[in-house]
């Protein structure tokens, strides 16, 4: 007797990919996270992944703002 093949998890039943995690972190940071993605993240994602992603995003945002201000001040002659 043969067993039926094991069903692969559906698209919504897998852990989010790196790209999906990054998109979730960025959209959550700006407050535009969709309900569907939020539910996927809470059901199948790991908190540590999102915490690390949030820290990395915050550091990158600070660096971009810092260099934008330095460039603006340099252009203004200050």
N, C-alpha and C positions, 0 to 999 in steps of 0.2 A: 504494500500500500504506500503510495507516495503522498507526502504532505503538500498542501498548496503553498506556493511561494509566499514568503513573508512580504507583506506590503511595506513599501517604502513610505517613510513619513511624508505627509502632504507638504505643500509649500509653506503653510502656516504653522506646521508642527516641528520645524527645525529651528535650531539656534540661529540667530541673526549672523550674517556674514560680516566680515570686517567693514565692507563698504556700507552695509545696512546699519552697523553699529555707529560708524562715523556720521552717517546722515541723521541718525536718531539723536546723537549728542549735539550736533549743530542745530537741528530743528528744535530740540528741547531747550537749548540755550537761548534761542530767540523766541520761545514760547509758541511755536507753531506746530508742535508734534501732533500728528493725527491720532485719533483714538485707536484705530486698527494697529498702527505701529507701536503705540504705547502698550497695548495689550500683548502683542507679540514679544516685546522686550521684557515685560514683566513675567510672562509665562515661560519663555525659553531662553532668555538672556541671563548672563551672570553679572551680578552687581559689580564685581571687581573690574570687569571689562569696561563698564560704563563710567565707573569712578576714574579709572586711568584715562579713558578717552576725554572725560571732562577736564581733568587736570592738564592734559596735553593741549586741548583746545584753548583753555584759559591762558596758558603760557604763550601759545602762538598769538592769541589776540593781543595780549600785553606787548609782545615783541613788535607786532605790526603797528600798533598805536604809538609805541615809543619811537620807532623809526619814521613814522609819518610826521610826528611832531618835530623830530630833529630836522627832517627835510624841510618842513614848513618854516622853522626858525632860521635855518640856513638860507633859504630863499628870501626871507624877509630881511636878512642882514643882521640878525641878532646873534 
